[in-house]
Amino acid sequence: MPRLILLNGPPACGKSTLAQRYVDEHPLALNLDVDRVRSLIGRWRADPPAAGLLARRIALAGARAHLVSGHDVVVPQFLGRVTFIEQLEGLAGEVGAGFHEIVLFDSLENILRRFAERGRAAADPLHVEAKEMVESGGGFEDLSVMYDRLLSVLSVRPGARIVHVEDGDVELTYQTLLRNLE
């Protein structure tokens, strides 16, 4: 049975790294990064909210096609509201895939530190975009609000599995992720 794996969590907690690691080890699995999909939409910066919703609809369609083909899909995405989580869970049910809601988690202080470090060394265009979006919004205060929204999501998603990020130890975090998929 194919799996639809949601890797939720605050920025700079390792969602993209772990998603890529998973697909590298699982043939034909898809790393369906919604931010990458959004970046393919022309002039998305002119209306980020609309582009984000469109990217999510495209991602759902892509996930459906991939799951129906019998292959795993990993969605690394910060989600501070339940709507898209519920859509992913519903999709998995519709196509007979397993749904795994994983939340990568760490202290706010560690998240803020890693986000700042990643922003200074950002080579991935998506990380550069994330830094720019946070800076144009409320800066670190915006990250704190995102963190609080994630806590609110956790309070209404009791089935979500929390994986504590082991700072500097991607391997240990990845192995914990795999155990939570069993």
GUTORNU-384436 format. One record per atom (N, C-alpha, C, O): x, y, z; residue in three letters. Coordinates in pm, whole numbers, plus 32768, in hexadecimal, padded with zeros to 4 digits. Each point is the difference from the previous one (the first is absolute). Layout:
! GUTORNU-384436
XYZALA;...
***
This chain:
! GUTORNU-384436
80557F8B8000MET;7FAB80758000MET;805A807C8000MET;805A800C8053MET;7F8D804F7F52PRO;8051807A7FFDPRO;7FE28057807APRO;7F967FF5803DPRO;80CA80607FE4ARG;7FF280598073ARG;7FFC80917FD1ARG;804780277FA4ARG;7F668027809DLEU;800380917FF3LEU;803480338086LEU;7FBD7FF58067LEU;80BA80437F96ILE;8044802A807AILE;800680988002ILE;803E803D7FA9ILE;7F817FFF80B8LEU;800A808F8015LEU;806C80198068LEU;7FF87FCF8070LEU;806D807F7F69LEU;8067802E805ELEU;7FE38092801FLEU;802880597FB6LEU;7F937FBE80B8ASN;7FDF8087802AASN;8069802D8065ASN;80497FAE8037ASN;7FC080D27FDFGLY;805E80348062GLY;8028808D7FDDGLY;7FEC802D7F8FGLY;804E801980D2PRO;8028808A7FE6PRO;807380087F9CPRO;80447F9C7FE6PRO;7FD180DA7FE2PRO;807280117FA5PRO;80837FD98044PRO;801280138079PRO;80497FB77F39ALA;80887FDF802CALA;80067F8B8063ALA;805D7FF78050ALA;7F407FB07FAACYS;80047F8C8059CYS;80297F817FB6CYS;800C7F96803FCYS;800B80727F3DGLY;80327F8C7FB7GLY;7F9B7FBA7FA8GLY;801B7F917FD1GLY;7F7280AB8016LYS;7F997FBE7FAELYS;80357FDB7F76LYS;7FF27F8E7FD4LYS;804B80D17FE9SER;80337FE87F78SER;806F7F997FFFSER;80047FAA7FA9SER;8055805E80B8THR;80707FA18009THR;7FCD7F718014THR;802D7FA47FBDTHR;7F75804C809FLEU;7FCB7F7A801CLEU;7FAB7FCB7F8ELEU;80027F897FE3LEU;7FB280CF7FDCALA;7FB07FD47F8DALA;805C7FCE7F91ALA;7FE67F977FC5ALA;808580B28020GLN;805C7FD47F98GLN;80457F7E8026GLN;80147FA97FACGLN;8010804A80D1ARG;803F7F84802FARG;7FA27F8A7FEBARG;802A7F957FD5ARG;7F56807F804BTYR;7F9E7F957FF0TYR;7FF57FD57F6ETYR;80067F897FE1TYR;7FEB80D87FC5VAL;7FEE7FDA7F73VAL;80807FC77FC5VAL;7FFA7FAD7FA5VAL;8079807C808EASP;807E7FC47FD2ASP;80087F6C8021ASP;80427FB37FBAASP;7F7B802580B1GLU;80047F75802EGLU;7F867FAE7FD9GLU;7FFB7F88801BGLU;7FA380B67FA6HIS;7F867FBB7FD9HIS;7FE680177F6CHIS;7FCD80697FD9HIS;80557F377FD4PRO;7FF380117F6FPRO;7F74802F7FD7PRO;7F9B7FCD802FPRO;806380947F7ALEU;7F89803C7FC3LEU;7FA8804D8062LEU;7F92802B7FDCLEU;809D7FE880A1ALA;7FB88058805BALA;800E808F7FCEALA;806380227FBFALA;7F3B8032805ELEU;7FFD80897FD1LEU;801080618074LEU;7FB67FF98062LEU;80A980627F92ASN;8011806E805FASN;7FAE80747FC8ASN;802F80497FA8ASN;7F597FC88089LEU;7FA280627FC9LEU;8002807E8056LEU;7FA980158055LEU;80BA803E7F92ASP;8012807C804BASP;7FA4806B7FC6ASP;8015802E7F90ASP;7F877FF980BBVAL;7F9C80607FD1VAL;803F80887FE2VAL;7FD380477FA6VAL;80957FDD80A4ASP;8044807F7FE5ASP;80457FFC7F77ASP;800580667FBBASP;80307F27801FARG;803B7FF37F7AARG;7F94800D7F95ARG;801480407F99ARG;7F7A7F828080VAL;7F91800A7FA1VAL;7FD780947FF3VAL;7FEC80327F92VAL;8008801180DFARG;7FDB808E7FFDARG;806580517FAFARG;7FDA805B7FB7ARG;80A67F858056SER;8067804C7FB9SER;7FF67FEE7F68SER;803D804D7FB5SER;7F787F50801DLEU;7FEC7FE97F71LEU;7F8E80537FC6LEU;7FEC80037F87LEU;7FC9803E80CFILE;7F8E80507FD6ILE;8031808D7FDFILE;804180418051ILE;7F9F7FEC7F39GLY;802C80837FD2GLY;7FD48072805AGLY;7F8C80088028GLY;80D2804F7FF8ARG;7FEB80778052ARG;7FB77FE38082ARG;7FAA804D802BARG;80777F438013TRP;7FBD7FD9807BTRP;801480658070TRP;7FAA800C8057TRP;80C5803E7FA7ARG;801A8063806AARG;7F9C80747FFEARG;7FF080468064ARG;7FCC7FCD7F2CALA;7F9C806A7FF7ALA;7F877FE18058ALA;7FBA805C802DALA;802D7F267FECASP;7F8E7FD78053ASP;80227F7A8043ASP;7FCA7F997FDAASP;80918069808BPRO;802A7F838040PRO;7F8E7FAB8038PRO;80047F867FF0PRO;7F9680B38050PRO;7F947FAA8033PRO;7FB87FB47F91PRO;7FE77F88800EPRO;7FF780BB7F86ALA;7FBB7FBC7F91ALA;805A7F987FC1ALA;7FD47F917FDFALA;80AC8092800FALA;805E7FA07FC5ALA;80127F87805BALA;800D7F8F7FD0ALA;7FF2808880B3GLY;800D7F91805EGLY;7F8A7FA07FF8GLY;80137F868002GLY;7F7680B07FF6LEU;7F897FAA7FF4LEU;80007FB37F7DLEU;7FDD7F8A7FFCLEU;804A80B87F99LEU;80097FBD7F7FLEU;80697F918004LEU;7FEA7F937FCCLEU;8089808A8071ALA;806A7F9B800BALA;7FCF7F87804FALA;80237F8E7FDFALA;7F8E80898087ARG;7FCB7F8F804FARG;7FA07FAC7FADARG;80017F85800BARG;7FAC80BB7FA4ARG;7FA47FB37FAAARG;804F7FAE7F9AARG;7FDF7F8C7FE5ARG;808980B07FE3ILE;80567FB77FA2ILE;80437F8A8048ILE;80097F927FC9ILE;8026808780B0ALA;80437F97804DALA;7FA17F8C801EALA;80277F8B7FF7ALA;7F5D8094802BLEU;7F9E7F958019LEU;7FEB7FAB7F83LEU;7FF87F868009LEU;7FFE80BB7F84ALA;7FED7FB57F83ALA;807A7FA97FE3ALA;7FF27F8C7FD8ALA;808480AB803BGLY;807B7FB37FE9GLY;800C7F8C8062GLY;80277F917FDAGLY;7FB9808980A3ALA;80067F968065ALA;7F9F7F8F7FDDALA;80217F8B800BALA;7F68809A7FCAARG;7F9C7F9C7FD8ARG;80397FA67F92ARG;7FFA7F85800BARG;803C80B77F8BALA;80357FB37F90ALA;80707FA4802DALA;80087F8D7FD4ALA;804D80A38083HIS;80727FB0802CHIS;7FD57F8E805CHIS;80307F8F7FF3HIS;7F75808E8069LEU;7FCF7F99805CLEU;7FB47F937FB6LEU;80107F89801CLEU;7F9C809F7F84VAL;7FB37F9F7FB1VAL;80607FA57FB3VAL;7FDF7F8C7FE5VAL;809580A77FF9SER;80657FAF7FBASER;80497FA28060SER;80537FB07FD5SER;7F8D805980ACGLY;80397FA58063GLY;8081802F8040GLY;804A7FAF8038GLY;7FD280D37FC2HIS;807D80338035HIS;7FE980628072HIS;7F9A80458005HIS;80C67FC08057ASP;7FF9805A8073ASP;800F80927FD4ASP;804180207F9DASP;7F81803780B2VAL;800B80917FEEVAL;8022803D8088VAL;7FBF7FE28064VAL;80A780747F9DVAL;802580498079VAL;7FE580947FE6VAL;802D80387F9CVAL;7F8A800780BFVAL;7FE0808E7FF4VAL;8041804A8074VAL;7FCB7FFE8070VAL;80A980427F79PRO;8041804F806APRO;7FC9808E7FFEPRO;8020804E7FA7PRO;7F8F7FD580BCGLN;7FBC80827FFAGLN;7FD9802D808CGLN;7FC57FB4804CGLN;805D80C87FD6PHE;7FCB803A807BPHE;7F6B80187FEBPHE;7FD780417F9FPHE;7FD87F8B80BCLEU;7F6F80167FF9LEU;7FCF802C808ALEU;7FFE7FB3805FLEU;7FDC80CB7FA8GLY;7FCF8039807DGLY;7F6980058008GLY;7FC7803B805CGLY;7FF97F867F42ARG;7F6F7FF27FFEARG;7FE27F717FD3ARG;80537FC07FBFARG;7F37800E8063VAL;7FE37F737FE8VAL;7FC67FE37F75VAL;7FF97F8B7FDAVAL;7FDE80D97FDBTHR;7FB87FE77F83THR;804E7FA57FA1THR;7FCA7F9B7FD3THR;80B28086800FPHE;804E7FB07FA2PHE;80227F77803BPHE;80087F9D7FB7PHE;800C805E80CBILE;80197F7F8042ILE;7F887FA57FE9ILE;800F7F8B7FDCILE;7F7B80AA803AGLU;7F867FB17FECGLU;7FEE7FD77F6FGLU;7FD17F927FE3GLU;805580C67FC0GLN;7FF87FDE7F72GLN;80607F8E7FDFGLN;7FDB7FA47FB6GLN;809D8061807ELEU;80617F937FE9LEU;7FCE7F7E803CLEU;80067F977FC0LEU;7FC7807080BAGLU;7FCC7F888042GLU;7F8A7FC67FB1GLU;7FF67F877FF0GLU;7FB180D07FE1GLY;7F8F7FD47FAFGLY;802C7FBF7F7FGLY;7FC97F9A7FD7GLY;809B80A17FE7LEU;80367FC67F85LEU;80377F758019LEU;7FE47FA37FB4LEU;8069804D80B6ALA;80377F7C801FALA;7F907F9A8011ALA;80097F907FCEALA;7F8D80958079GLY;7F8F7FA68012GLY;7FBB7FDE7F7DGLY;7FD97F8D7FEAGLY;801880D77FBFGLU;7FBE7FEA7F7FGLU;804A7F9D7FA8GLU;7FC17FB17FB9GLU;80C48053804AVAL;804E7FAB7FA5VAL;80387F848045VAL;804B7FB37FC2VAL;7F91803780BDGLY;802E7F898047GLY;809280048028GLY;80417F988008GLY;7FF280DE8012ALA;808B800F802DALA;800380128097ALA;7F9F802E803CALA;80D07FAF8001GLY;8012801C808DGLY;802180948011GLY;804B80397FB1GLY;7F7C800580B7PHE;801F808C801DPHE;80508008807FPHE;7FD97FC98067PHE;8099807B7F91HIS;805A80108072HIS;801A80948014HIS;804080427FAEHIS;7F8E7FF180C1GLU;8012808D8021GLU;806F800A8068GLU;7FED7FDE8075GLU;808680537F5DILE;8075800D8055ILE;801B80958015ILE;7FFE804E7FA1ILE;80197FD880DBVAL;8024808A801FVAL;808C80018039VAL;801A7FC9806AVAL;804280787F4CLEU;808880128031LEU;7FFC80758062LEU;7FC880697FE3LEU;80737F838092PHE;7FED8061806APHE;80818019804CPHE;80527FA68011PHE;7FBE80D4801BASP;807180298052ASP;7FD4807C804DASP;7F9280337FEBASP;80C57FFE806CSER;7FDF8079804BSER;7FFE80787FA3SER;804380007F98SER;7F728065808CLEU;7FFB807A7FB1LEU;808C803E7FF5LEU;802580317F96LEU;80267FCC80D6GLU;8087803A7FFEGLU;80587FBB7F98GLU;804880427FB6GLU;7FB27F3A8044ASN;80507FB77F9EASN;7FD2801B7F72ASN;8052800C7FA4ASN;7F2B7FFF8049ILE;7FCA801D7F7AILE;8030808A7FD2ILE;802D800F7F8FILE;7FC8805480C8LEU;802B80887FDBLEU;809580037FDFLEU;802980417FA0LEU;80287F7980AFARG;80907FFC7FE7ARG;801D7FBE7F7AARG;804D80367FB0ARG;7F777F558037ARG;801A7FB97F82ARG;7FCE80507F87ARG;804180017F97ARG;7F4D80408078PHE;7FCC80507F90PHE;806280717FDFPHE;801B801A7F8BPHE;801A802880DBALA;8061806C7FEAALA;807E7FCA7FBEALA;8035803D7FA3ALA;7FFC7F50808DGLU;80787FC37FC5GLU;7FE87FD77F6FGLU;805480187FAAGLU;7F3A7FAC803CARG;7FDF7FD67F78ARG;7FF380787FA4ARG;802A7FFA7F8CARG;7F9C807180A6GLY;7FEF80797FAFGLY;8086803D7FD8GLY;800E80337F91GLY;80547FC780C9ARG;808480387FE0ARG;80487FAC7F99ARG;804D80357FB0ARG;7F9A7F488050ALA;804A7FA67FA7ALA;7FA97FC87F90ALA;80287FA37FBBALA;7F6280958033ALA;7F9F7FC77FA2ALA;80357FF77F72ALA;802A80637FC4ALA;7FD47F228009ALA;80247FE87F74ALA;7F857FD37FB3ALA;7FF5801B7F88ALA;7FAF7FA280BBASP;7F857FD17FC1ASP;7FA480787FE9ASP;7FE28049805EASP;7FF27FCC7F27PRO;7FA880737FE4PRO;7F8380038058PRO;7FCE806C8020PRO;7FFF7F208006LEU;7F897FFF8055LEU;80208034808CLEU;7FAC8042803DLEU;80CC7FA37FF4HIS;802780338083HIS;801580977FF9HIS;7FDF8048805FHIS;80567FE87F32VAL;800F80907FECVAL;7F7680417FFEVAL;7FEB8068803FVAL;7FB77F5C7F78GLU;7F7780357FFBGLU;7FC080018089GLU;7FBC80608025GLU;80597F358028ALA;7FC57FF98086ALA;803680708057ALA;7FB58040804AALA;80CD7FD77FAELYS;803E806C804ELYS;7FC580877FD7LYS;7FDE80518056LYS;80167FC67F28GLU;7FC9807F7FCFGLU;7F6F8013802CGLU;7FD9806E8025GLU;7FD97F277FD7MET;7F73800A8027MET;7FF3801F8095MET;7FAC80508028MET;80A87F71802AVAL;7FFB801A8090VAL;802D808F801CVAL;7FC380468050VAL;80A77FE57F6CGLU;803280888016GLU;7F9B80697FD3GLU;7FF58069803FGLU;7FC17F7C7F56SER;7F9D80627FD0SER;7F837FFE8057SER;7FB2805F7FFFSER;803C7F36804BGLY;7F907FF9805EGLY;802B80368086GLY;80278075800AGLY;7FD37F3B805BGLY;8021802E8087GLY;80867FD28033GLY;8019800B8078GLY;803F7FC27F32GLY;80827FD1802DGLY;7FF27F8C8061GLY;7FAA7FAA7FF1GLY;80AE80568075PHE;7FFD7F918061PHE;7F7C7FFB804CPHE;7FD67F96802DPHE;7FE980DD7FE1GLU;7F7D80008041GLU;7F9E7FAD7FAFGLU;7FAC7FB98038GLU;805E804F7F43ASP;7FAB7FB07FA8ASP;801C7F6B8015ASP;7FA37FB08000ASP;80DB802C8010LEU;80237F74801ALEU;7FC37FD18085LEU;7FD47F8E800CLEU;802B80CA8056SER;7FC27FDD8081SER;7F6B7FE87FF0SER;7FC87FA5803ESER;7FF880AD7F70VAL;7F707FEE7FE6VAL;7FEA7F7A7FB8VAL;7FA27FB78021VAL;80B3802A7F7EMET;7FF47F807FB8MET;800F7F8C8062MET;7FB47F9F7FF9MET;80AA806B8061TYR;80187F988064TYR;7F837FEC8055TYR;7FD77F8F801ATYR;7FEE80E08012ASP;7F867FF78051ASP;7F8D7FC27FB1ASP;7FB17FB38037ASP;8045806E7F48ARG;7F977FC57FACARG;80137F697FF4ARG;7F9F7FB47FFEARG;80E080217FF9LEU;801B7F717FFALEU;7FD47FBB8081LEU;7FC87F937FFDLEU;805180AD8074LEU;7FD27FC88080LEU;7F687FF38001LEU;7FCA7F9F8036LEU;7FF180C37F90SER;7F6D7FFA7FF8SER;7FD27F8C7FA9SER;7FA07FBB8021SER;80A6802F7F71VAL;7FDF7F8F7FA8VAL;80127F7D804CVAL;7FAC7FA67FF8VAL;80C2804F8050LEU;80187F85804CLEU;7F927FE48066LEU;7FE07F8D801CLEU;7FE680DD801ASER;7F977FEC8064SER;7F817FC37FC6SER;7FB17FC5804ASER;803A80487F32VAL;7F887FC87FC1VAL;801F7F8B7FA4VAL;7FA77FCB7FBEVAL;80D7800C803EARG;80297F8E7FACARG;80467F988058ARG;80797FEE7FF7ARG;7F3A7FCF805EPRO;803D7FA38060PRO;80477F897FC0PRO;80527FC08040PRO;7F9080227F41GLY;80417F917FBDGLY;808980237FC6GLY;80487FA87FD3GLY;7FDA80D8802FALA;808380297FCBALA;806E7FC78058ALA;7FF78001807BALA;80707FCE7F44ARG;80737FCB8049ARG;806D806B8006ARG;802680397F9AARG;800A7FE180DCILE;806680668013ILE;808A7FBF7FFEILE;801A7FA08048ILE;803D80957F64VAL;808B7FD57FFAVAL;80558076802CVAL;800280687FBEVAL;80427F8980B0HIS;8057806B8031HIS;807F80037FABHIS;80427F9B7FECHIS;7FDC80DC7FE4VAL;807680147FABVAL;807C7FF98058VAL;800B80478064VAL;80507F637F76GLU;807F7FF58047GLU;8063805D7FBCGLU;80347FE27F95GLU;7FE6808F80AAASP;805380687FC6ASP;80877FC87FD5ASP;804C7FCB8051ASP;7FD180427F2DGLY;80817FD47FCBGLY;80087F6B7FE7GLY;80687FCF7FD5GLY;7F2D7FE68044ASP;80037F6F7FECASP;7F8D7FD77FA5ASP;7F997FCC802EASP;807A804B7F50VAL;7F997FE07F9EVAL;7FE27F6B8002VAL;7F8C7FD77FF5VAL;80DA7FD78018GLU;7FED7F6F7FFFGLU;7FA47FD18070GLU;7FA57FB17FE9GLU;80718080808FLEU;7FAC7FD98072LEU;7F70802E7FEALEU;7FA27FB6801BLEU;804C80C47FB5THR;7F7A80327FE4THR;7FBD7FAD7F94THR;7F897FE0800ATHR;80C27FFE7F8ETYR;7FC87FAF7F93TYR;7FD77F768032TYR;7F947FD07FDCTYR;80BD7FF18074GLN;7FDD7F7C8036GLN;7F8380088057GLN;7FAD7FA57FFFGLN;804680C7804ETHR;7F8680148050THR;7F8780117FA5THR;7F947FCC801CTHR;807E807E7F78LEU;7F9480107F9ELEU;7FD57F787FCALEU;7F897FE27FFCLEU;80D67FCE7FDBLEU;7FDF7F7B7FC8LEU;7FB57FAA8066LEU;7FA17FBB7FDCLEU;8088804880A0ARG;7FBA7FB28069ARG;7F6F802E800DARG;7FA87FAF801CARG;803F80D27FD0ASN;7F788035800AASN;7FAB7FDE7F87ASN;7F8780168002ASN;80B57FB47F96LEU;7FB37FD77F8BLEU;7FDA7F6D8007LEU;7FB57FD07FABLEU;807B7FE980B6GLU;7FE47F6F800BGLU;7F747FE78030GLU;7FD77F8D800FGLU;
***
